[in-house]
Amino acid sequence: YRTTVTWTRALTPDIGLRTSATYDRSQFDEDGREDDTYRANLGLNYRLGGSANASLSYGFQARDSSDSADEFYENTLTLGIAITF
């Protein structure tokens, strides 16, 4: 099962803030493994003008598993530009 909470807010007419947190619980019948995965994300969106937008986001993910070989921690930083036409 999965639970997600998301919150967004306009900081100015051109800048928006987006946050989210997710919890996943996974059970695997074939090997009896159980995983708990946690995710958090914080992002800013900026309207460059017209149909162009820029975004910057930070994400964190961690998995706790009954099999230690499947555990991990991950940090990501993403910068993007999108143009629609």
C-alpha positions as a LaTeX table, in Angstrom:
\begin{tabular}{lrrr}
\hline
Residue & $x$ (\AA) & $y$ (\AA) & $z$ (\AA) \\
\hline
Tyr1 & 0.00 & 0.00 & 0.00 \\
Arg2 & 0.99 & 3.64 & $-0.49$ \\
Thr3 & 0.21 & 6.90 & 1.29 \\
Thr4 & 1.08 & 10.25 & $-0.28$ \\
Val5 & 0.66 & 13.81 & 0.99 \\
Thr6 & 1.20 & 16.73 & $-1.39$ \\
Trp7 & 1.11 & 20.47 & $-0.75$ \\
Thr8 & 1.50 & 23.27 & $-3.30$ \\
Arg9 & 1.50 & 27.02 & $-2.89$ \\
Ala10 & 2.00 & 30.01 & $-5.15$ \\
Leu11 & 4.70 & 32.20 & $-3.62$ \\
Thr12 & 4.39 & 34.92 & $-6.28$ \\
Pro13 & 2.52 & 34.99 & $-9.60$ \\
Asp14 & 5.62 & 33.45 & $-11.25$ \\
Ile15 & 7.02 & 31.18 & $-8.50$ \\
Gly16 & 5.38 & 28.08 & $-7.03$ \\
Leu17 & 6.40 & 25.73 & $-4.23$ \\
Arg18 & 5.62 & 22.00 & $-4.27$ \\
Thr19 & 6.25 & 19.49 & $-1.50$ \\
Ser20 & 5.33 & 15.85 & $-1.13$ \\
Ala21 & 5.94 & 12.89 & 1.14 \\
Thr22 & 5.21 & 9.23 & 0.35 \\
Tyr23 & 5.31 & 6.00 & 2.31 \\
Asp24 & 5.18 & 2.60 & 0.56 \\
Arg25 & 4.78 & $-0.80$ & 2.20 \\
Ser26 & 5.62 & $-3.75$ & $-0.07$ \\
Gln27 & 5.42 & $-7.47$ & 0.65 \\
Phe28 & 6.89 & $-10.07$ & $-1.71$ \\
Asp29 & 5.37 & $-13.54$ & $-1.40$ \\
Glu30 & 8.07 & $-15.34$ & $-3.40$ \\
Asp31 & 10.84 & $-14.65$ & $-0.88$ \\
Gly32 & 8.98 & $-13.28$ & 2.16 \\
Arg33 & 10.69 & $-9.90$ & 1.85 \\
Glu34 & 9.05 & $-6.79$ & 3.29 \\
Asp35 & 10.08 & $-3.24$ & 2.31 \\
Asp36 & 9.24 & 0.18 & 3.74 \\
Thr37 & 10.09 & 2.98 & 1.33 \\
Tyr38 & 10.05 & 6.66 & 2.31 \\
Arg39 & 10.17 & 9.56 & $-0.18$ \\
Ala40 & 10.25 & 13.33 & 0.28 \\
Asn41 & 10.38 & 16.00 & $-2.41$ \\
Leu42 & 10.70 & 19.79 & $-2.36$ \\
Gly43 & 10.49 & 21.78 & $-5.57$ \\
Leu44 & 10.27 & 25.29 & $-6.98$ \\
Asn45 & 8.70 & 26.18 & $-10.32$ \\
Tyr46 & 9.41 & 29.49 & $-12.07$ \\
Arg47 & 7.49 & 30.87 & $-15.04$ \\
Leu48 & 10.11 & 32.26 & $-17.43$ \\
Gly49 & 7.52 & 33.84 & $-19.69$ \\
Gly50 & 5.18 & 32.78 & $-22.43$ \\
Ser51 & 5.08 & 29.01 & $-22.40$ \\
Ala52 & 8.49 & 28.46 & $-20.76$ \\
Asn53 & 8.96 & 27.21 & $-17.20$ \\
Ala54 & 12.00 & 26.30 & $-15.11$ \\
Ser55 & 12.01 & 23.95 & $-12.14$ \\
Leu56 & 14.40 & 22.92 & $-9.39$ \\
Ser57 & 13.67 & 20.03 & $-7.05$ \\
Tyr58 & 15.34 & 18.04 & $-4.32$ \\
Gly59 & 14.27 & 14.48 & $-3.60$ \\
Phe60 & 15.17 & 11.99 & $-0.90$ \\
Gln61 & 14.32 & 8.28 & $-0.89$ \\
Ala62 & 15.15 & 5.56 & 1.63 \\
Arg63 & 14.20 & 1.89 & 1.69 \\
Asp64 & 14.25 & $-0.30$ & 4.81 \\
Ser65 & 14.01 & $-3.96$ & 3.89 \\
Ser66 & 13.94 & $-7.29$ & 5.67 \\
Asp67 & 16.75 & $-8.19$ & 3.22 \\
Ser68 & 19.64 & $-5.79$ & 3.89 \\
Ala69 & 20.90 & $-6.18$ & 0.29 \\
Asp70 & 17.77 & $-4.30$ & $-0.89$ \\
Glu71 & 18.18 & $-1.29$ & 1.42 \\
Phe72 & 19.32 & 2.06 & 0.03 \\
Tyr73 & 19.36 & 5.84 & 0.45 \\
Glu74 & 19.13 & 8.24 & $-2.48$ \\
Asn75 & 19.40 & 12.02 & $-2.84$ \\
Thr76 & 18.56 & 13.73 & $-6.12$ \\
Leu77 & 18.73 & 17.30 & $-7.37$ \\
Thr78 & 16.92 & 18.03 & $-10.63$ \\
Leu79 & 16.96 & 21.18 & $-12.75$ \\
Gly80 & 14.65 & 21.40 & $-15.72$ \\
Ile81 & 13.27 & 23.72 & $-18.39$ \\
Ala82 & 10.00 & 23.00 & $-20.18$ \\
Ile83 & 8.59 & 24.78 & $-23.20$ \\
Thr84 & 5.12 & 23.98 & $-24.47$ \\
Phe85 & 3.89 & 24.81 & $-27.94$ \\
\hline
\end{tabular}
